[in-house]
Amino acid sequence: MKKPVILVTNDDGITAPGIKNLVEVAKEFGTVVVVAPDSPQSGKGHAVTLEDPIRLKKVDVFDGIEAYECSGTPVDCVKLAKFEVLKDKAPDLCVSGINHGSNVSSNILYSGTMSAAMEAAMENIPAIGFSLLDFSWEADFSGAQKIAREMIKHVLENGIPHSNLLNVNVPKLPADEIKGIKICRQADARWVENFQKMDNPRGLDLYWLTGEFINHDQRKDTDVWALSQGYASVVPCHFDLTAERAKEEMTKVFEK
């Protein structure tokens, strides 16, 4: 049987340890093609490059793996992978990550990791974003690799019914200490932000964004709860942002 084609991307950059660990897992399941940013692109969300040309360069970063570094955003990487690198032949799966740090709850809206996966899903490509709750470049990825192996196998065999996108977060634990996988809802949690004001030597005001992540959700079926209990969280997502209940209520008012 023909091997599935798996597109690997990320937002931490093509030399980040996380993507190296994800490539090692993905190549167990199929033919891997990597298209990833040439520099860190965290927090870029679903940004695309419109005003500047994008550079795409073939590189020898992963032994025996076709790989390209891209000067654009994570979403640019997926677009170029599909339309240029793969010549409009959609891969069987897109995996993004493994991100250094959490992408739970509302973080999905800011995350370059998840936006790359969402772009693939919008192109009708099953996609998974992987994140490890450890920002360190020396992080232990054994647990994240274990979960990635299980989720990639499942999606290649079964697809993602009623969705094309999974947001997977893995606790900062060794592989043998992760309790398992919980299928979750997105927690009602967000960043409460603040700006630290300072000035440069010319007296111009500068601002540095800081903040604290606050969880308002005490339910025991959320991604935040699952991770706190030692489980990997899996949230099925979609890019349709329609608020169905609000739509129903407003329809009653305006379409009598």
WOGIBEL-V486836 format. One record per residue. SS is DSSP state (2 for helix, 1 for strand, 0 for the rest). D_CENTER is the distance of its C-alpha to the mean C-alpha in whole Angstrom. Layout:
BEGIN
ss:SS d_center:D_CENTER
ss:SS d_center:D_CENTER
END
This chain:
BEGIN
ss:0 d_center:29
ss:0 d_center:27
ss:0 d_center:24
ss:1 d_center:20
ss:1 d_center:19
ss:1 d_center:15
ss:1 d_center:13
ss:1 d_center:11
ss:1 d_center:9
ss:0 d_center:7
ss:0 d_center:8
ss:0 d_center:10
ss:0 d_center:13
ss:0 d_center:14
ss:0 d_center:16
ss:0 d_center:14
ss:2 d_center:15
ss:2 d_center:12
ss:2 d_center:11
ss:2 d_center:15
ss:2 d_center:15
ss:2 d_center:12
ss:2 d_center:14
ss:2 d_center:17
ss:2 d_center:16
ss:2 d_center:15
ss:0 d_center:19
ss:0 d_center:20
ss:0 d_center:19
ss:1 d_center:20
ss:1 d_center:20
ss:1 d_center:17
ss:1 d_center:17
ss:1 d_center:15
ss:1 d_center:14
ss:1 d_center:12
ss:1 d_center:13
ss:0 d_center:17
ss:0 d_center:16
ss:0 d_center:14
ss:0 d_center:12
ss:0 d_center:10
ss:0 d_center:11
ss:0 d_center:11
ss:0 d_center:10
ss:0 d_center:11
ss:0 d_center:14
ss:0 d_center:16
ss:0 d_center:19
ss:0 d_center:22
ss:0 d_center:25
ss:0 d_center:24
ss:0 d_center:24
ss:0 d_center:21
ss:0 d_center:22
ss:1 d_center:21
ss:1 d_center:22
ss:1 d_center:23
ss:1 d_center:22
ss:0 d_center:23
ss:0 d_center:21
ss:0 d_center:20
ss:0 d_center:24
ss:0 d_center:24
ss:0 d_center:21
ss:1 d_center:21
ss:1 d_center:19
ss:1 d_center:18
ss:1 d_center:18
ss:1 d_center:17
ss:0 d_center:18
ss:0 d_center:16
ss:0 d_center:13
ss:2 d_center:9
ss:2 d_center:11
ss:2 d_center:14
ss:2 d_center:13
ss:2 d_center:12
ss:2 d_center:15
ss:2 d_center:17
ss:2 d_center:16
ss:2 d_center:17
ss:2 d_center:20
ss:2 d_center:22
ss:2 d_center:21
ss:0 d_center:21
ss:0 d_center:23
ss:0 d_center:22
ss:0 d_center:22
ss:0 d_center:19
ss:0 d_center:17
ss:0 d_center:17
ss:1 d_center:13
ss:1 d_center:10
ss:1 d_center:8
ss:1 d_center:5
ss:1 d_center:6
ss:1 d_center:8
ss:1 d_center:7
ss:1 d_center:10
ss:0 d_center:11
ss:0 d_center:10
ss:0 d_center:7
ss:0 d_center:10
ss:2 d_center:12
ss:2 d_center:13
ss:2 d_center:10
ss:2 d_center:8
ss:2 d_center:10
ss:0 d_center:10
ss:0 d_center:7
ss:2 d_center:6
ss:2 d_center:3
ss:2 d_center:3
ss:2 d_center:6
ss:2 d_center:6
ss:2 d_center:6
ss:2 d_center:8
ss:2 d_center:10
ss:2 d_center:11
ss:2 d_center:12
ss:2 d_center:14
ss:0 d_center:16
ss:0 d_center:16
ss:0 d_center:14
ss:0 d_center:13
ss:1 d_center:9
ss:1 d_center:7
ss:1 d_center:3
ss:1 d_center:6
ss:1 d_center:7
ss:1 d_center:10
ss:0 d_center:13
ss:0 d_center:15
ss:0 d_center:15
ss:0 d_center:17
ss:0 d_center:17
ss:0 d_center:20
ss:0 d_center:18
ss:0 d_center:19
ss:0 d_center:16
ss:2 d_center:18
ss:2 d_center:17
ss:2 d_center:13
ss:2 d_center:15
ss:2 d_center:17
ss:2 d_center:14
ss:2 d_center:12
ss:2 d_center:16
ss:2 d_center:17
ss:2 d_center:14
ss:2 d_center:14
ss:2 d_center:18
ss:2 d_center:18
ss:2 d_center:16
ss:2 d_center:18
ss:2 d_center:21
ss:2 d_center:20
ss:0 d_center:18
ss:0 d_center:16
ss:0 d_center:19
ss:0 d_center:19
ss:0 d_center:15
ss:0 d_center:13
ss:1 d_center:10
ss:1 d_center:9
ss:1 d_center:7
ss:1 d_center:8
ss:1 d_center:9
ss:1 d_center:12
ss:0 d_center:15
ss:0 d_center:17
ss:0 d_center:19
ss:0 d_center:21
ss:2 d_center:20
ss:2 d_center:24
ss:2 d_center:23
ss:0 d_center:20
ss:0 d_center:22
ss:0 d_center:20
ss:1 d_center:17
ss:1 d_center:18
ss:1 d_center:17
ss:0 d_center:16
ss:1 d_center:16
ss:0 d_center:14
ss:0 d_center:17
ss:0 d_center:19
ss:1 d_center:18
ss:1 d_center:17
ss:1 d_center:18
ss:1 d_center:22
ss:1 d_center:22
ss:1 d_center:25
ss:1 d_center:26
ss:1 d_center:28
ss:1 d_center:31
ss:1 d_center:33
ss:1 d_center:34
ss:0 d_center:35
ss:0 d_center:38
ss:0 d_center:39
ss:0 d_center:39
ss:0 d_center:36
ss:1 d_center:34
ss:1 d_center:30
ss:1 d_center:27
ss:1 d_center:25
ss:1 d_center:22
ss:1 d_center:22
ss:1 d_center:21
ss:1 d_center:21
ss:1 d_center:18
ss:1 d_center:21
ss:1 d_center:20
ss:0 d_center:23
ss:0 d_center:22
ss:0 d_center:24
ss:0 d_center:24
ss:0 d_center:23
ss:0 d_center:21
ss:1 d_center:18
ss:2 d_center:15
ss:2 d_center:16
ss:2 d_center:19
ss:2 d_center:18
ss:2 d_center:17
ss:2 d_center:20
ss:0 d_center:22
ss:0 d_center:20
ss:0 d_center:18
ss:1 d_center:15
ss:1 d_center:13
ss:1 d_center:12
ss:1 d_center:12
ss:1 d_center:12
ss:1 d_center:11
ss:0 d_center:13
ss:0 d_center:13
ss:0 d_center:17
ss:0 d_center:18
ss:0 d_center:21
ss:0 d_center:23
ss:2 d_center:25
ss:2 d_center:28
ss:2 d_center:28
ss:2 d_center:29
ss:2 d_center:31
ss:2 d_center:33
ss:2 d_center:33
ss:2 d_center:34
ss:2 d_center:37
ss:2 d_center:38
ss:2 d_center:38
ss:0 d_center:39
ss:0 d_center:42
END
